[in-house]
Amino acid sequence: MSQVPPDPDIMDDPHGGTAQADDGYVLTDEFVYEVEDALEAEDAERVAELVEPLHVADLADLLEYLTRDERHHTVEILGAGLDPEVLAYLDPAVREEVIEQLGPRGLARALSALDSDDAVEIFEDLDEEFQSRILATLPRAYRTLLEESLSYPEDSAGRLMQRETIAVPSAWTVGETIDYMRESEDLPDDFYDLFIVNPKHRPIGAIPLSRVLRSRRPVRLTEIMDTDLHILPVEMDQEDVAYQFRQYGLVSAPVVDEAGRLVGAITVDDVVHVIDEEAEEDLMKLGGVTETDLYSAALDTAKARFSWLVVNLLTAILASVVIGLFQDSIEKAVALAVLMPIVASMGGNAGTQTLTVAVRSIAMKDLTAANALRFVGKEILVGSFNAVTFAVLTGTVAWLWFDSPGLGVLMAAAMIVNLLVASLSGTLIPLGLERMGVDPAIASSVFLTTVTDVVGFFAFLGLAALFLL
């Protein structure tokens, strides 16, 4: 009987895995330290004993927590016992290391054991030379499957779909279908719906597996099938696929080629991954980075971030130029230099709040041309309320701080101007970029920062030059 880590929070699972700790996580710090200690002691038997009960997702997390050398040693200890499904859960940078260690033949064996959707996800990230070496070692049928999947656009339904599906003729009965599923050895590991196809192999209906099990054997499939199908073309973008699942509460959906023939299916577990990936991508873009780089080399990470830092430098110089225009005014009143960062900072934060909501709403298709005017109007109202509130607050602080009523009024006026501009920019910038075909998640924050800094400094210093000095 397998042993589990001697952690009081991790207990035997009657189904062969490890139960979750009270906080929901199997991999406690103590468990990771114990694996590291076993690796350092060269105790291969203990390492294998510790990781054996882990779910493949938890094993993938463990490999990511370890250092490169520890990871290499762990994979070496597991050898042929390493579950190929672990590769599907690994971060791409870590997966690349493990694949390099497995070699072409080891990876070919792993891919052959995976569902087609997981195999394609792993295979598509390899360079062309390594792909060619892998294809040469695969059976002809599996090689053809991978090559066909790679012929579809990246991030499309064709790349995302699972090729193994349950497609049955419309003339069959429930009994014939059940007998077929019992006798067939080439069924998907997990499936939720049966797809009913006509003689041209085009889907005409679907039946949840639960309904099949509840129906009597003589009943024909056409009598119990759902005809309201959400059919996905192979070239549909995965973001649109995720929208279909979220909008209509789908568990699985058929994928068809240009001729309308059933070529695969997408299941909800694939879509959960897409939703997580798209949300992460939008978040990374808002921060000026293209992808999660936790496991990437430091030099690669620096190169990836460099371009957006250059753009930010140029926008910062523009803001400095505006400040330089009022150099004489600043020299006359040191209080202006003390207070002007407050105006710019408040505008940037207020605009970022609006921008975040707008970009996410656009990505989720909740914000479109049909309701854009209403959204802009609401954000202007919110911005107006905050502008007046913080104008009174900061104006009072400036008045009391420097004992100058005029400076307080100036501060309040500049705050109102910048917060209103920030609210308007936070909505119009992403909407305008989306209208021009530019991903608003990438460029919106740079433009917004520029606008709020320039307007904030210009409003505050300009009003000071006109009315205070």
URNORZI-V652792 format. One record per residue. SS is DSSP state (H for helix, E for strand, - for the rest). OMEGA is omega in degrees with one decimal (none if undefined). Layout:
SS,OMEGA + SS,OMEGA
This chain:
-,-177.2 + -,176.2 + -,178.5 + -,179.8 + -,-177.8 + -,177.3 + -,-176.9 + -,-178.8 + -,-178.4 + -,-172.1 + -,179.4 + E,176.1 + -,-178.3 + -,-178.8 + -,172.8 + -,179.8 + -,175.1 + E,179.2 + -,-179.3 + -,173.3 + -,-176.8 + -,-178.5 + -,176.2 + -,-176.6 + -,176.9 + -,-175.2 + -,174.5 + -,177.4 + H,-179.0 + H,180.0 + H,178.9 + H,178.8 + H,-178.9 + H,176.6 + H,179.6 + H,178.5 + H,179.1 + H,177.6 + H,-179.5 + H,179.5 + -,-179.1 + -,-179.5 + -,-175.7 + H,-179.4 + H,179.8 + H,177.7 + H,-179.8 + H,179.7 + H,-178.8 + H,-172.7 + H,-175.4 + -,-178.0 + -,-172.0 + -,169.1 + -,-176.7 + H,179.5 + H,178.6 + H,176.1 + H,176.7 + H,177.3 + H,179.7 + H,179.4 + H,179.0 + H,179.7 + H,-175.2 + -,174.1 + -,-178.5 + H,-178.8 + H,178.9 + H,179.0 + H,-179.8 + H,-179.5 + H,-179.9 + H,178.3 + H,178.5 + H,179.1 + H,-178.5 + H,176.8 + H,-179.4 + H,179.4 + H,177.9 + -,-179.5 + -,-178.6 + -,-177.9 + -,177.4 + H,-177.6 + H,-178.2 + H,-177.1 + H,-175.5 + -,170.0 + -,-175.8 + H,-179.0 + H,178.6 + H,179.5 + H,178.8 + H,177.7 + H,-177.9 + H,179.2 + H,177.5 + H,178.9 + H,-179.4 + H,-177.7 + H,-176.3 + H,-176.8 + H,178.2 + H,178.5 + H,178.7 + H,177.5 + H,-180.0 + H,-179.5 + H,-179.1 + H,-177.7 + H,-176.4 + -,169.4 + -,-172.9 + H,-178.7 + H,177.5 + H,179.7 + H,179.9 + H,-179.6 + H,179.5 + H,-173.8 + H,-174.7 + -,-180.0 + -,-178.5 + -,175.4 + -,-171.9 + H,-179.0 + H,-179.7 + H,177.0 + H,-179.6 + H,-179.8 + H,178.6 + H,-177.7 + H,-177.8 + -,-177.7 + -,-176.7 + -,172.5 + -,-175.1 + H,-176.9 + H,-179.0 + H,177.5 + H,178.7 + H,-179.9 + H,-179.4 + H,-179.0 + H,177.6 + H,-179.6 + H,-179.9 + H,178.2 + -,178.1 + -,-179.4 + -,177.5 + -,-179.2 + -,178.1 + E,177.3 + H,179.5 + H,177.0 + H,-173.8 + H,-170.0 + -,172.4 + E,-176.0 + -,179.6 + -,180.0 + -,173.6 + -,179.0 + E,-176.3 + E,-178.8 + E,-178.0 + -,-177.5 + -,-175.7 + -,172.6 + E,177.5 + H,-179.5 + H,178.8 + H,-179.8 + H,179.5 + H,178.8 + H,179.1 + H,-178.3 + H,179.1 + H,-174.0 + H,-176.2 + -,178.0 + -,-174.6 + -,179.1 + -,174.8 + -,177.1 + -,179.9 + -,174.8 + -,-173.6 + -,-176.8 + E,169.4 + E,179.8 + E,-179.4 + E,-176.4 + E,175.5 + -,-178.4 + -,177.3 + -,178.4 + -,175.5 + -,-177.9 + E,178.7 + E,-179.9 + E,178.2 + E,179.1 + E,174.6 + E,-178.3 + H,179.9 + H,180.0 + H,177.1 + H,-177.5 + H,-179.5 + H,-174.6 + -,179.5 + -,-174.6 + -,-176.6 + -,-175.3 + -,178.1 + E,-177.0 + H,-178.5 + H,-179.3 + H,-175.2 + H,-176.6 + -,172.7 + E,-179.7 + -,179.9 + -,-175.3 + -,170.6 + -,-174.8 + -,-176.4 + E,174.7 + E,-177.2 + -,-176.2 + -,178.5 + -,179.2 + E,-176.4 + H,176.9 + H,176.3 + H,175.7 + H,179.9 + H,178.1 + H,179.0 + H,-179.4 + H,-179.3 + H,-176.2 + H,-172.7 + H,175.8 + -,-176.0 + -,172.7 + -,173.8 + E,-178.8 + E,179.6 + E,177.0 + E,-176.0 + E,176.8 + -,-176.3 + -,179.6 + -,179.3 + -,180.0 + -,179.8 + E,-179.7 + E,-179.2 + E,179.3 + E,175.2 + E,-179.1 + E,-171.2 + H,179.6 + H,175.5 + H,-176.9 + H,175.8 + H,177.6 + H,-179.9 + H,-179.8 + H,178.0 + H,-179.1 + H,-179.2 + H,178.7 + H,178.0 + H,-179.3 + H,178.9 + H,-179.9 + H,179.7 + H,-179.1 + H,178.2 + H,178.4 + -,178.0 + -,175.8 + -,-172.3 + -,-177.1 + -,176.1 + -,-175.7 + -,-177.8 + -,-175.7 + -,-179.4 + -,177.2 + -,-175.9 + H,-178.8 + H,178.0 + H,178.7 + H,179.7 + H,179.4 + H,-177.4 + H,-177.3 + H,-171.8 + H,-172.7 + H,-178.8 + H,174.8 + H,175.9 + H,178.4 + H,179.1 + H,177.3 + H,-179.6 + H,179.5 + H,177.6 + H,177.4 + H,177.6 + H,178.3 + H,178.4 + H,177.2 + H,178.1 + H,178.5 + H,-179.5 + H,178.7 + H,-177.0 + -,-177.4 + H,-179.0 + H,-180.0 + H,-179.3 + H,179.7 + H,-179.3 + H,-177.6 + -,-179.1 + H,-179.1 + H,179.5 + H,179.4 + H,-179.5 + H,-171.1 + H,-171.9 + H,176.0 + H,179.7 + H,-178.9 + H,-178.3 + H,-178.4 + H,179.2 + H,178.0 + H,179.0 + H,-179.6 + H,179.1 + H,178.8 + H,179.5 + H,177.1 + H,179.1 + H,-178.7 + H,-179.4 + H,178.8 + H,-177.4 + H,-178.4 + H,179.8 + H,179.4 + H,176.9 + H,-179.6 + H,-179.4 + -,-179.9 + -,174.7 + -,179.2 + -,-179.5 + -,179.1 + -,-176.8 + -,-177.8 + -,-177.2 + H,-177.5 + H,179.2 + H,179.1 + H,179.6 + H,180.0 + H,179.5 + H,-178.2 + H,176.3 + H,177.5 + H,177.7 + H,178.8 + H,179.7 + H,179.1 + H,179.9 + H,-179.1 + H,-179.2 + H,-178.4 + H,-177.2 + H,174.3 + H,178.1 + H,-176.7 + H,-177.1 + H,176.9 + H,177.9 + H,179.3 + H,-179.5 + H,179.5 + H,-177.2 + H,-176.0 + H,-175.7 + H,177.8 + -,-177.7 + -,177.6 + H,-179.4 + H,178.6 + H,177.2 + H,178.3 + H,178.8 + H,179.6 + H,-179.4 + H,-178.8 + H,180.0 + H,179.6 + H,178.7 + H,-179.2 + H,-173.6 + H,179.4 + H,176.3 + H,177.6 + H,179.9 + H,179.3 + H,180.0 + H,-179.5 + H,-179.5 + H,176.8 + H,-173.8 + H,-178.4 + H,179.0 + H,178.0 + H,179.2 + H,178.4 + H,179.6 + H,178.2 + H,-180.0 + -,179.2 + -,178.2 + -,179.7 + -,-177.2 + H,180.0 + H,-176.0 + H,-167.3 + H,-172.7 + H,-173.9 + H,179.4 + H,179.7 + H,-178.4 + H,179.6 + H,179.5 + H,-177.6 + H,-176.0 + H,177.9 + H,-177.2 + H,-178.9 + H,-179.4 + H,179.7 + H,-176.6 + H,-179.3 + H,-175.8 + H,-177.3 + H,179.7 + H,178.5 + H,177.9 + H,-179.7 + H,-177.5 + H,-168.2 + H,-172.7 + H,-174.3 + -,none
